[in-house]
Amino acid sequence: MRYLPIFLDIQHQPCLVIGGGPVAYRKLATLLRAGAKVRLVAPELTSELAELAAEGAIEHQARLFVDADLDQMRLVIAATADRAVNRQIAELAKQRNIPVNVADQPADCSFIMPAMIDRSPVVVAVSTGTASPVLARMIRARLESLVPAGYGRLADLCARYRDQVKARFGEQRERRHFWDRVLQGGVAERVFSGHLDEADAAMEQALAEDHPQSGMGEVYLVGAGPGDPDLLTFRALRLMQQADVVVYDRLVAKPIINMVRRDAKHIYVGKERNSHTMRQEEINALLAELAQAGHRVLRLKGGDPFIFGRGGEEIDTLAAQGVPFQVVPGITAANGCACYGGIPLTHRDYAQSVTFVTGHLKDGTINLNWAQLAQPHQTVVFYMGLVGLAVIVERLLAHGVPPTMPIALVQQGTTHMQKVYVGTLATILDAVERDPPQPPTLIIVGEVVQLRDKLAWFQAVEDPERGATTPILPDG
């Protein structure tokens, strides 16, 4: 190990920065976030530094560096444009045993500045030992998804209950097991979702138990997006890694299922037209039963759970039975398929509104407000409309939409199976008869479709590892 990773307490301590450019500003901003009293020495400043000086956030000496500037300093950063001056400052600081960092001159540094993830009081520092600052920043970006902002609030909760836990559990092993359970269970999730009062109540309950146990679990209703795993949210990824049980739909891409915690139990509840593995009411009850048995349940749904995903029905049951839950939005199929298909859903010249409708209702019909859907200057997106495409075309034409109206069908959008059919209301049925698309296929009707020729950017490449929303059958 070339460098010793340490964290310095510089709250209210005098620190010196020499230089008035963008690099100096970057370093100085980090010192200010750590609570330092910063003195800046430079003849000229960037506008950002001048603004800080004018606000009184820093003390500015408008001149060149002199040796006396090092007096009483706890830490020094040299960031001038003159490498020789930077080296001289570093040598003087080292003679006084003052930690010094020199911008872009690692050989002259006594300490280096890592890439940081700030979730105060939790701080994660990443360093490559000056080998590649760019790589350090890339690693930090990867870690950002694993350390959500709520970790700071979680650390505050730990600090508040530290003495109580120590008094409750005399042995270090018992304390460690208690904290392992709390920090990976419902208490932590309540903190992350902003339910701090519930988190405190759960902590008090856990401390009061004679024989601590898992108690009530929780349900995570997570949108898996339209298929591309890269479109998952940071929170979705985190919850997928800590769930005990995953309940998943047919339209969740297999590579996304593979990202779930490996030892989690998988329960398939996929539904196809006229073929339901489990009725919706049974799914609702299953989620509640699993959570009441103490499990952390991941309810994974394609797209967004609140847009034709029946997520509202599921959490209605959970709320009625007092089961804790949280909802993680996903990129809905309309957004994902339109973006990857090169079709903007709104555009000032073509569409000032967008409407999402389902291609079939609960009773199997397509009884929609066709007069409203036939209005000009809008985009209409039909979910689950492939089987009823002929009816959709016929009803739009019957309500005055011109036969020349552009229409697009996006098959398995955002995946390597994506295929886009473009035509008009007059031609699209012949096109799909010649080359039938595979479900799931989204239908987009509107003038915006004609922009695809200019805006198409995504090229589907055969890559099974990236996933397609083909039906996923349960193991065995």
N, C-alpha and C positions, 0 to 999 in steps of 0.2 A: 504494500500500500504506500503510494508515493506521498499522499497528503492525509493529514489527520482531520477527519470531519468533525467540526465543533460548531457550536452556536454561541455567539458572543452577545452578552447583554450590553447594549449601548444606549438604553433608554436614558434620555436627558444627559448623555455624555458628549463632550466636544469632539467633533470629527471634522477633518479638513479635506476639502476637494480642491484640486488645482486644475483649472481648465474651464473654458466657457462654451464648449461645443456640445453637439448631440450626445457624444459618449459620456461626457461629464454629467449631462442631465440624466441619462439613464442610470448611472451609478448613484448619483445624488438622490434620485427618487427612491431607490431601494433603502438608502440610509434613513430617509424621512419616514418611510413606512415602518422602520424598526424603532422609531422614536428618538433618533439622534438629534443633537443640536449641531447644525451644519454651518461651517464657515466656508465660503467659496471665494477663492482668490483667482481673478482673471481680469485682464484689462477690458475685454469685451464679452458680451453674453448673447446667447440665442434669445429669441423672444420668450421661449418657455421659461428659461432661467431668469430673465429680467422680470417676468411676471411674478415668480416666486419671491424674488428679492423685494419687489414693490409691495407684496402682500405681507412681508415680514416673516415668511416661512423660513428664510435662510438669512445669514449675515453675509453681505457681499463686500469684499475689498477690491476696488477697481484698480488693480496694479499687478505687477509681476510678483512672483514668489520670492520671499526672502527667508533665510534660515529661521528667523524668529517665529515664523508662522507655525512651526512645529511645537512650540512651547505649549505644554499642558494638553496636547492632543492624545486621544485614546486610539485613533485610527486615521489612516491617511490614504487617499486615492489620488494618484497622479494621472491626469487625463489631458495633458496639453498636446499640441500638434508637433512638439519638438521632442524627439526620442532621447536626445542627450539631456535635456532638462528633466524629463521623466526619470531617467536613470540617476541623475544627481539627487533628485528628491528621494528616491528609493534608498540610496546609500545613506543619506543623512537620517532618514527615518529608522533604518536598521541599526545605525550607531546608537540611537536612543531607545532601542527595543520597542519601537512603535510598529504595530502591524501595518503593512503597506501593500497596496494593490496598484499595479501599473497597467493601464489599458493596453492590450495587444502586445505586451512585453512580458511574457510569463517568466522568463529567466530572472527578471528584476523584482518579482513579487515575493513577499513572504506569506501571502495568502491569496487564494483565488476566489472569484465570485461564482457560485454554482448557478445552474438553472433552478428555479424555485417554483413550487406549488404552494401558494399561501392560503391555508384554510385556518387561519389563526383561531385558537392557539396551536393548531396542528400546522407544521411547516415541513415540507419534503424538499430536500436539496439533492440535485443530480449533477454529478461532475464526471468528466472524462479525463481529469488531470491535465487539462490544457491540450489534450490530443485532438479534440474536435468539439468546439463549442456548439457547432450546428447539430452534431449527433446528440449532445446533451439536451438541446432544445427539443429534438425529435422524441427522445425518451420521455421528457417531461410531458409532451403532448399526449403520448400514449397513457401516461399515468393519470392525466387529468380525468379520464373516463372512470378510473378506479377509485378516485378520491373526491366524491361529490362535495359541494359546498357545505352540506350539513354536517360534515365531520368536525367542523369547528364547534358547532352547537353540541355535538355529542361529547367532545372533549370538555366543554363547560359543564355538562351534566355529570361526567365522571368526577370532575373536581369538586362539585357540590356534594356528592355522595361518598367521596373517598373515605372520610373519617367514619361514617356510619357503616360502610362495608367492612372496614378494618375492625370496628368494634363487634360487628355481627359474626365475623369469621376469624377465629383466632389463628388458624394456620394459613400460611402463605398458599399452600396448594388449594385449600378451599376457596380462598379469595380469587385465585386465578381461574378456577372453574366457574365461579359465579360471574366474573367479568367476561369470560369467554361466552357464556350463555347470553348475558345481557347485550353484549356488543354485536352479537350475530343474530339476534332475535327481534322480537316485536318491539322492545324498548327502542332499539336503534332505528327501526323503520318508522316508528312514530316521530322520532326526532327529525329524520330525513324528510318526512312528509309535512313537517311543520306543526304537528299536534303535540306541543310541548307539555301541556297539562296532562294529556293522556300518558305521555312518557313518564312524567313524575309519578302519576298514580300507579303505573305498572312497576316502577322501581320500588315504591313503598310496599306494594303487594309482594314483590319478589323477596324483599328483605324480611317481611313478616312471616313468610312461609316456614313451617318447621322442617319440611323436607322439600326444598326447592325443586320444582318440576317445570316442564315447558308451559303448562297451562294453555290458554287460548292461543291459537295460531293466528294467521293473517292471510288474506288473499291479495295477490298482486294481479290486477287486470291490466295486461300489457299488450299494446299494439305492436305487432311484429313487422308492420310495413308491408309493401307490395311484393317483396321477394328478395331484393338485393340485401344481403346481410349488412353492408356498409351503411344502410339507411336506418339501422337501429339507433335509438337514443342511448346516451351514457347510462341513464337510470335503468333502462330496460336491460342492458348488459349486466349491470350489477345485480339486479334482482334475479336474472336468469341463473346466475352463479351461486345463489344462496337458497334457492327454493328446494324443498324436500320432495315436492310432487309437482309435475307439470301436466296440465290438462290442456290439450291442444286441438286445433281445428284442422280441417282438410287443406286449407289454403295457406298454411304456414310452410315455408320452404324448408326442405330437409336440412340444408346447411345451417339454418337458424336453429332448428331443433338440436343439432349437434353442438351448439354453443351453450346449451343448458348444462348445468352441473351434472357430471357424469354419473354420479350415484343416485340421482333423483329418479323417483318412480314416474313412469310415463303412462298417461291415460288418454287414449284417443277417443274423441267425441265428434269426429268429422261428420258433416252433413252434406249430402248431394241432393239434387232434385229428386223428390219422391223416394229417397233412401236415407234415413236418419239412423246413425249408430245409436244415438241417445236423444230422446226428446228434450226440448229446451227446458222444460220444467224439471226434468231429471238432472240436467246439468246444473241448474240453479241449486237444487237440493244437495247435489254431490259436493259442490264447492263449500257450502256451509258445513256439511258433515266433516269434511277433511280438516277445515280450520278449527272446528270445535274439538277435534281430536288432537290438536296441538301442532298441526302441520303448517309449514309455510308453503302456500299453494300458488303456483304460477299459472294463471289463466292466460294462455297465449293465443291471440287471435290475429288473423291476417288483417293488414291495413290498420285502421283505427277502430278501437272497440266501440266508439260512440257513433260511428257513421255506418249504418246498416250492419253493425256487428252484434246487435242485441245485448251490448254491454250494460245498458241501462236496466234491462230486465234482471240481469244477474246480480248487480249490486243492490237492486231494490230488495231482493230476497235476503242478501247479506245484511243490509241495514235493518230489516225487520227482525232478524234473529240476533242482532247485536254483535255481528262478526266484524272485526276491524278489516278494512280494505284500503287500498290506494289504487289509483288509476294512472297509467302511464300512456299518454297519447302516442300514436304511431302515425307515420306518413300514410295518409289514406290512398287508396288505389287511384282515385281521380287525379290527385296531385302527382303521385309517382309516375303513373302511366303517361299522363300528359307531358310531364317534364322530359322523361326519357324518350317520348315519341316526338319531341320537338314541336309541341302544340301548346301555346300559352292559352290558359283558360279564359283570360280577359285580355283585352287590347283596346286602347283608346279609339282605334279606327274601326273596330269590328264588333266588340262585345263589351258592354258596360256592366254585365252581371253574369253570374254562373249559377246554375241550378243542379243539384244532385237529386236524382230520383232512382227508385228501385224498379227494375224491369219486371218484377212480379210481386204481387201483394200476398198477404198471409193466406188468402183463399185460392191462390194460384192464378188470379186474373191480372190484367194490366189496366185497371180502371183508374186512369190518372186524369189530372186537369189538363186535357190536351189543348184547350184554348189558351191557357197560360203558357204552356210549353211551346206553342207555335208563335209566340211574340217575337218580333225581330230584335236584333242587337243584343242577343244573349247567347250563352253557350249552355247546352243541356248535356249532362253526363248521366248515362244510364248504367247502373250497376246491375249485374245478373240479368242482362237483357238479351243474351245471345239466342236463347231458344225462342224468344218472342220478337226477334228482329223484324220479321215480316209484318207483324202487327204494329210495331213501333213506326215503321216506314209508312204503312198504310194510314195510320191515324194522323201522323204529322201532315201528310199530303192532303188528307181530307179536311184538315183545319187550316189550310191556306199556305203552308210552308212550300216554297217553290221547289220543283223537282231538281233544280240546280244547286240546292243547298248542300254544302260539303258535309261529309260524314267520315269518321275514322273509327276503325275497330282496332284496339290494341290488345293483342294476345299475350298473356303472361308477361306484362310489362315489367321492366327493370331487370329481367333475368336473361340468361343466355338463350331462352326460348322466345324472346320477344319478337313479334312480327306485327307490322302495322299495315292494315288494309285501308286505303284511301279511295274515296269515290264521291258520288253524290247520292241523294235519295233515289234518283232514277236508275243508278247503275250498281249500287252496292250489293243488291241481292244476287245479281248475276255473278259478281266477283266472288262472293262467298260460296256460291254453288259450285264454281269451278275449283275452288281451293278452300274447303271448309276450315275455319279457324278452330282452335282447341280452347276449351274453357280453362281458366277463367279469362274472359274477354270483356273489356270495357268499351262502351260505345260513346263517342263524342260527336255531337251535332252542333254545327255553328260555322260562321264565316272564318273563325280563327283557324280552322283546319287547313285552309289554303296556305297558311304560313309555314306548314311543315317542310315544303320544298326548300325554303331558305334556312330554317332553324333546326332541322334534324341534325343531331350530333352523336347520338348513341348508336354504336354498331354492335349488335348482338354477336358474341363470339362463342363457339361451342366450348363450354367449360362447365361440366356437371358439378364441380366443386362450388361454383358460385350460386347454384341453386335455381330451381324452377318451382313454380307453385303447382306441381303435379300432385295428385292425391298421395298422402303419406299414410300407409297402413300401420297399424300397431305392430310392435315386435311379436313374432311368433304367429 
